[in-house]
Amino acid sequence: PAQYLFYVHKTVPRWRLVITSKIGFPSTTKAEEWRFTRARTADDTNTEVREMIDADGYCLFKIGGTFADIERDRISTR
């Protein structure tokens, strides 16, 4: 089974990338820009992350949001 591979961006560390060992890095970035942090099984990876990878080939997210960001997202999805 594929492993879920977690990375942190080397120069902008609040950005995280999750890919699978079967798919690899998206063509829009380079492996050299990312530092590997851990591998997880599907059972140990959030459903939303797995679904994003199934749909897009990767999951990209940013650490350090604010509660104002949540409200902004609520408004933009109405």
N, CA, C and O atoms as CSV, one atom per row, in Angstrom:
chain,resi,resn,atom,element,x,y,z
A,1,PRO,N,N,0.829,-1.207,0.000
A,1,PRO,CA,C,0.000,0.000,0.000
A,1,PRO,C,C,0.866,1.261,0.000
A,1,PRO,O,O,1.990,1.262,0.501
A,2,ALA,N,N,0.329,2.308,-0.560
A,2,ALA,CA,C,1.053,3.582,-0.629
A,2,ALA,C,C,1.203,4.185,0.759
A,2,ALA,O,O,0.323,4.062,1.611
A,3,GLN,N,N,2.322,4.828,0.960
A,3,GLN,CA,C,2.561,5.609,2.171
A,3,GLN,C,C,2.207,7.065,1.876
A,3,GLN,O,O,2.365,7.526,0.746
A,4,TYR,N,N,1.735,7.779,2.875
A,4,TYR,CA,C,1.482,9.206,2.759
A,4,TYR,C,C,2.723,9.909,3.295
A,4,TYR,O,O,3.112,9.716,4.446
A,5,LEU,N,N,3.337,10.725,2.447
A,5,LEU,CA,C,4.611,11.364,2.766
A,5,LEU,C,C,4.379,12.839,3.065
A,5,LEU,O,O,3.806,13.565,2.253
A,6,PHE,N,N,4.828,13.273,4.234
A,6,PHE,CA,C,4.608,14.636,4.705
A,6,PHE,C,C,5.904,15.432,4.592
A,6,PHE,O,O,6.977,14.965,4.975
A,7,TYR,N,N,5.778,16.655,4.055
A,7,TYR,CA,C,6.930,17.528,3.832
A,7,TYR,C,C,6.645,18.921,4.367
A,7,TYR,O,O,5.491,19.338,4.463
A,8,VAL,N,N,7.714,19.638,4.715
A,8,VAL,CA,C,7.643,21.047,5.080
A,8,VAL,C,C,8.512,21.813,4.083
A,8,VAL,O,O,9.590,21.354,3.706
A,9,HIS,N,N,8.031,22.986,3.660
A,9,HIS,CA,C,8.792,23.785,2.698
A,9,HIS,C,C,10.056,24.306,3.373
A,9,HIS,O,O,10.008,24.759,4.516
A,10,LYS,N,N,11.172,24.246,2.681
A,10,LYS,CA,C,12.465,24.607,3.279
A,10,LYS,C,C,12.601,26.093,3.562
A,10,LYS,O,O,13.189,26.458,4.580
A,11,THR,N,N,12.082,26.970,2.703
A,11,THR,CA,C,12.264,28.413,2.916
A,11,THR,C,C,11.020,29.104,3.455
A,11,THR,O,O,11.112,30.214,3.980
A,12,VAL,N,N,9.869,28.473,3.336
A,12,VAL,CA,C,8.621,29.020,3.879
A,12,VAL,C,C,7.964,27.902,4.692
A,12,VAL,O,O,7.001,27.286,4.236
A,13,PRO,N,N,8.487,27.639,5.902
A,13,PRO,CA,C,8.117,26.431,6.643
A,13,PRO,C,C,6.680,26.364,7.146
A,13,PRO,O,O,6.275,25.329,7.675
A,14,ARG,N,N,5.903,27.416,7.002
A,14,ARG,CA,C,4.501,27.280,7.406
A,14,ARG,C,C,3.694,26.500,6.367
A,14,ARG,O,O,2.556,26.113,6.631
A,15,TRP,N,N,4.278,26.267,5.182
A,15,TRP,CA,C,3.607,25.486,4.139
A,15,TRP,C,C,3.975,24.015,4.235
A,15,TRP,O,O,5.143,23.668,4.416
A,16,ARG,N,N,2.963,23.145,4.111
A,16,ARG,CA,C,3.134,21.697,4.201
A,16,ARG,C,C,2.568,21.037,2.942
A,16,ARG,O,O,1.608,21.522,2.344
A,17,LEU,N,N,3.175,19.941,2.565
A,17,LEU,CA,C,2.755,19.186,1.388
A,17,LEU,C,C,2.653,17.717,1.768
A,17,LEU,O,O,3.536,17.177,2.435
A,18,VAL,N,N,1.580,17.082,1.344
A,18,VAL,CA,C,1.415,15.644,1.551
A,18,VAL,C,C,1.190,15.011,0.179
A,18,VAL,O,O,0.341,15.455,-0.593
A,19,ILE,N,N,1.962,13.970,-0.107
A,19,ILE,CA,C,1.836,13.222,-1.356
A,19,ILE,C,C,1.852,11.737,-1.008
A,19,ILE,O,O,2.044,11.366,0.150
A,20,THR,N,N,1.651,10.899,-2.009
A,20,THR,CA,C,1.794,9.467,-1.756
A,20,THR,C,C,3.061,8.961,-2.421
A,20,THR,O,O,3.582,9.562,-3.360
A,21,SER,N,N,3.533,7.858,-1.914
A,21,SER,CA,C,4.741,7.253,-2.473
A,21,SER,C,C,4.509,6.778,-3.906
A,21,SER,O,O,5.469,6.629,-4.662
A,22,LYS,N,N,3.269,6.539,-4.290
A,22,LYS,CA,C,2.963,6.079,-5.651
A,22,LYS,C,C,2.874,7.227,-6.652
A,22,LYS,O,O,3.243,7.058,-7.815
A,23,ILE,N,N,2.394,8.383,-6.223
A,23,ILE,CA,C,2.181,9.508,-7.143
A,23,ILE,C,C,3.417,10.398,-7.249
A,23,ILE,O,O,3.793,10.793,-8.352
A,24,GLY,N,N,4.048,10.716,-6.134
A,24,GLY,CA,C,5.216,11.590,-6.146
A,24,GLY,C,C,4.851,13.067,-6.181
A,24,GLY,O,O,3.693,13.437,-5.987
A,25,PHE,N,N,5.859,13.912,-6.432
A,25,PHE,CA,C,5.694,15.364,-6.380
A,25,PHE,C,C,4.899,15.886,-7.573
A,25,PHE,O,O,5.035,15.385,-8.689
A,26,PRO,N,N,4.060,16.909,-7.323
A,26,PRO,CA,C,3.357,17.531,-8.445
A,26,PRO,C,C,4.347,18.276,-9.349
A,26,PRO,O,O,5.413,18.696,-8.898
A,27,SER,N,N,3.995,18.431,-10.596
A,27,SER,CA,C,4.887,19.078,-11.563
A,27,SER,C,C,5.071,20.567,-11.295
A,27,SER,O,O,5.963,21.191,-11.871
A,28,THR,N,N,4.242,21.145,-10.432
A,28,THR,CA,C,4.308,22.577,-10.148
A,28,THR,C,C,5.318,22.942,-9.068
A,28,THR,O,O,5.439,24.116,-8.717
A,29,THR,N,N,6.041,21.970,-8.535
A,29,THR,CA,C,7.063,22.234,-7.524
A,29,THR,C,C,8.236,21.287,-7.745
A,29,THR,O,O,8.193,20.405,-8.602
A,30,LYS,N,N,9.283,21.490,-6.953
A,30,LYS,CA,C,10.473,20.634,-7.048
A,30,LYS,C,C,10.730,19.968,-5.701
A,30,LYS,O,O,10.566,20.591,-4.651
A,31,ALA,N,N,11.126,18.720,-5.736
A,31,ALA,CA,C,11.403,17.976,-4.506
A,31,ALA,C,C,12.458,18.675,-3.655
A,31,ALA,O,O,12.415,18.594,-2.428
A,32,GLU,N,N,13.399,19.357,-4.294
A,32,GLU,CA,C,14.484,20.029,-3.567
A,32,GLU,C,C,13.981,21.161,-2.674
A,32,GLU,O,O,14.697,21.601,-1.774
A,33,GLU,N,N,12.755,21.638,-2.912
A,33,GLU,CA,C,12.191,22.733,-2.117
A,33,GLU,C,C,11.571,22.247,-0.810
A,33,GLU,O,O,11.167,23.059,0.022
A,34,TRP,N,N,11.492,20.935,-0.624
A,34,TRP,CA,C,10.764,20.364,0.504
A,34,TRP,C,C,11.654,19.463,1.343
A,34,TRP,O,O,12.532,18.770,0.828
A,35,ARG,N,N,11.405,19.488,2.661
A,35,ARG,CA,C,12.114,18.610,3.599
A,35,ARG,C,C,11.124,17.562,4.113
A,35,ARG,O,O,10.056,17.895,4.626
A,36,PHE,N,N,11.496,16.308,3.966
A,36,PHE,CA,C,10.659,15.205,4.422
A,36,PHE,C,C,10.565,15.223,5.941
A,36,PHE,O,O,11.571,15.407,6.626
A,37,THR,N,N,9.346,15.030,6.474
A,37,THR,CA,C,9.178,14.992,7.927
A,37,THR,C,C,8.704,13.638,8.446
A,37,THR,O,O,9.144,13.191,9.505
A,38,ARG,N,N,7.795,12.974,7.694
A,38,ARG,CA,C,7.310,11.678,8.180
A,38,ARG,C,C,6.531,10.945,7.098
A,38,ARG,O,O,6.094,11.539,6.113
A,39,ALA,N,N,6.367,9.653,7.302
A,39,ALA,CA,C,5.512,8.822,6.450
A,39,ALA,C,C,4.421,8.236,7.332
A,39,ALA,O,O,4.669,7.848,8.473
A,40,ARG,N,N,3.219,8.178,6.794
A,40,ARG,CA,C,2.092,7.620,7.533
A,40,ARG,C,C,1.317,6.648,6.654
A,40,ARG,O,O,1.343,6.732,5.426
A,41,THR,N,N,0.637,5.738,7.308
A,41,THR,CA,C,-0.267,4.840,6.594
A,41,THR,C,C,-1.581,5.571,6.334
A,41,THR,O,O,-1.819,6.644,6.889
A,42,ALA,N,N,-2.424,4.998,5.501
A,42,ALA,CA,C,-3.734,5.588,5.229
A,42,ALA,C,C,-4.553,5.702,6.512
A,42,ALA,O,O,-5.250,6.696,6.717
A,43,ASP,N,N,-4.475,4.694,7.374
A,43,ASP,CA,C,-5.227,4.714,8.632
A,43,ASP,C,C,-4.794,5.839,9.557
A,43,ASP,O,O,-5.561,6.262,10.421
A,44,ASP,N,N,-3.571,6.326,9.384
A,44,ASP,CA,C,-3.017,7.372,10.247
A,44,ASP,C,C,-3.005,8.737,9.556
A,44,ASP,O,O,-2.341,9.662,10.024
A,45,THR,N,N,-3.736,8.866,8.444
A,45,THR,CA,C,-3.809,10.120,7.692
A,45,THR,C,C,-5.263,10.567,7.643
A,45,THR,O,O,-6.151,9.757,7.375
A,46,ASN,N,N,-5.514,11.843,7.898
A,46,ASN,CA,C,-6.883,12.364,7.924
A,46,ASN,C,C,-7.620,12.083,6.617
A,46,ASN,O,O,-7.035,12.117,5.534
A,47,THR,N,N,-8.899,11.809,6.745
A,47,THR,CA,C,-9.741,11.529,5.582
A,47,THR,C,C,-9.695,12.669,4.571
A,47,THR,O,O,-9.590,12.424,3.369
A,48,GLU,N,N,-9.772,13.921,5.048
A,48,GLU,CA,C,-9.773,15.073,4.145
A,48,GLU,C,C,-8.483,15.145,3.339
A,48,GLU,O,O,-8.506,15.497,2.160
A,49,VAL,N,N,-7.364,14.816,3.966
A,49,VAL,CA,C,-6.071,14.818,3.277
A,49,VAL,C,C,-6.069,13.735,2.203
A,49,VAL,O,O,-5.655,13.989,1.072
A,50,ARG,N,N,-6.520,12.551,2.536
A,50,ARG,CA,C,-6.576,11.456,1.560
A,50,ARG,C,C,-7.485,11.810,0.384
A,50,ARG,O,O,-7.161,11.519,-0.767
A,51,GLU,N,N,-8.625,12.437,0.678
A,51,GLU,CA,C,-9.557,12.823,-0.385
A,51,GLU,C,C,-8.952,13.868,-1.314
A,51,GLU,O,O,-9.145,13.802,-2.528
A,52,MET,N,N,-8.220,14.834,-0.757
A,52,MET,CA,C,-7.570,15.849,-1.595
A,52,MET,C,C,-6.517,15.211,-2.494
A,52,MET,O,O,-6.394,15.571,-3.665
A,53,ILE,N,N,-5.768,14.274,-1.952
A,53,ILE,CA,C,-4.741,13.593,-2.750
A,53,ILE,C,C,-5.396,12.752,-3.844
A,53,ILE,O,O,-4.900,12.707,-4.969
A,54,ASP,N,N,-6.495,12.091,-3.524
A,54,ASP,CA,C,-7.215,11.318,-4.543
A,54,ASP,C,C,-7.699,12.224,-5.677
A,54,ASP,O,O,-7.672,11.830,-6.843
A,55,ALA,N,N,-8.143,13.436,-5.334
A,55,ALA,CA,C,-8.693,14.358,-6.334
A,55,ALA,C,C,-7.616,15.123,-7.094
A,55,ALA,O,O,-7.702,15.278,-8.312
A,56,ASP,N,N,-6.586,15.608,-6.366
A,56,ASP,CA,C,-5.612,16.540,-6.952
A,56,ASP,C,C,-4.206,15.972,-7.108
A,56,ASP,O,O,-3.379,16.546,-7.816
A,57,GLY,N,N,-3.932,14.846,-6.451
A,57,GLY,CA,C,-2.589,14.271,-6.501
A,57,GLY,C,C,-1.694,14.729,-5.373
A,57,GLY,O,O,-0.574,14.236,-5.236
A,58,TYR,N,N,-2.167,15.671,-4.553
A,58,TYR,CA,C,-1.399,16.185,-3.420
A,58,TYR,C,C,-2.341,16.934,-2.487
A,58,TYR,O,O,-3.482,17.225,-2.846
A,59,CYS,N,N,-1.856,17.244,-1.288
A,59,CYS,CA,C,-2.563,18.104,-0.343
A,59,CYS,C,C,-1.565,19.162,0.100
A,59,CYS,O,O,-0.506,18.833,0.634
A,60,LEU,N,N,-1.892,20.411,-0.115
A,60,LEU,CA,C,-1.034,21.537,0.245
A,60,LEU,C,C,-1.787,22.390,1.254
A,60,LEU,O,O,-2.937,22.758,1.017
A,61,PHE,N,N,-1.149,22.707,2.379
A,61,PHE,CA,C,-1.814,23.538,3.373
A,61,PHE,C,C,-0.806,24.375,4.139
A,61,PHE,O,O,0.398,24.121,4.111
A,62,LYS,N,N,-1.339,25.394,4.831
A,62,LYS,CA,C,-0.512,26.353,5.553
A,62,LYS,C,C,-0.834,26.285,7.039
A,62,LYS,O,O,-2.001,26.265,7.429
A,63,ILE,N,N,0.202,26.251,7.860
A,63,ILE,CA,C,0.066,26.280,9.316
A,63,ILE,C,C,-0.021,27.749,9.749
A,63,ILE,O,O,0.638,28.608,9.163
A,64,GLY,N,N,-0.810,28.030,10.746
A,64,GLY,CA,C,-0.797,29.371,11.329
A,64,GLY,C,C,-1.933,30.269,10.903
A,64,GLY,O,O,-1.759,31.485,10.810
A,65,GLY,N,N,-3.097,29.693,10.641
A,65,GLY,CA,C,-4.252,30.516,10.322
A,65,GLY,C,C,-4.774,31.233,11.563
A,65,GLY,O,O,-4.338,30.975,12.684
A,66,THR,N,N,-5.714,32.133,11.331
A,66,THR,CA,C,-6.332,32.880,12.428
A,66,THR,C,C,-7.838,32.637,12.413
A,66,THR,O,O,-8.377,32.099,11.446
A,67,PHE,N,N,-8.504,33.032,13.476
A,67,PHE,CA,C,-9.958,32.917,13.508
A,67,PHE,C,C,-10.590,33.847,12.480
A,67,PHE,O,O,-11.660,33.547,11.951
A,68,ALA,N,N,-9.940,34.971,12.192
A,68,ALA,CA,C,-10.421,35.866,11.134
A,68,ALA,C,C,-10.382,35.158,9.779
A,68,ALA,O,O,-11.249,35.387,8.935
A,69,ASP,N,N,-9.387,34.304,9.569
A,69,ASP,CA,C,-9.317,33.527,8.324
A,69,ASP,C,C,-10.546,32.624,8.182
A,69,ASP,O,O,-11.083,32.474,7.085
A,70,ILE,N,N,-10.987,32.031,9.280
A,70,ILE,CA,C,-12.165,31.166,9.242
A,70,ILE,C,C,-13.381,31.978,8.819
A,70,ILE,O,O,-14.150,31.545,7.961
A,71,GLU,N,N,-13.559,33.146,9.412
A,71,GLU,CA,C,-14.704,33.987,9.071
A,71,GLU,C,C,-14.645,34.420,7.608
A,71,GLU,O,O,-15.668,34.432,6.924
A,72,ARG,N,N,-13.466,34.770,7.131
A,72,ARG,CA,C,-13.287,35.151,5.724
A,72,ARG,C,C,-13.671,33.987,4.804
A,72,ARG,O,O,-14.323,34.190,3.780
A,73,ASP,N,N,-13.263,32.773,5.173
A,73,ASP,CA,C,-13.607,31.595,4.374
A,73,ASP,C,C,-15.110,31.314,4.408
A,73,ASP,O,O,-15.688,30.892,3.406
A,74,ARG,N,N,-15.735,31.547,5.555
A,74,ARG,CA,C,-17.187,31.355,5.646
A,74,ARG,C,C,-17.901,32.282,4.671
A,74,ARG,O,O,-18.815,31.866,3.959
A,75,ILE,N,N,-17.477,33.534,4.648
A,75,ILE,CA,C,-18.104,34.529,3.776
A,75,ILE,C,C,-17.878,34.175,2.310
A,75,ILE,O,O,-18.790,34.304,1.493
A,76,SER,N,N,-16.671,33.730,1.974
A,76,SER,CA,C,-16.355,33.464,0.565
A,76,SER,C,C,-17.023,32.202,0.031
A,76,SER,O,O,-17.094,32.020,-1.185
A,77,THR,N,N,-17.516,31.324,0.908
A,77,THR,CA,C,-18.158,30.093,0.437
A,77,THR,C,C,-19.681,30.197,0.427
A,77,THR,O,O,-20.363,29.222,0.112
A,78,ARG,N,N,-20.211,31.344,0.761
A,78,ARG,CA,C,-21.679,31.526,0.764
A,78,ARG,C,C,-22.201,31.708,-0.631
A,78,ARG,O,O,-23.405,31.873,-0.824
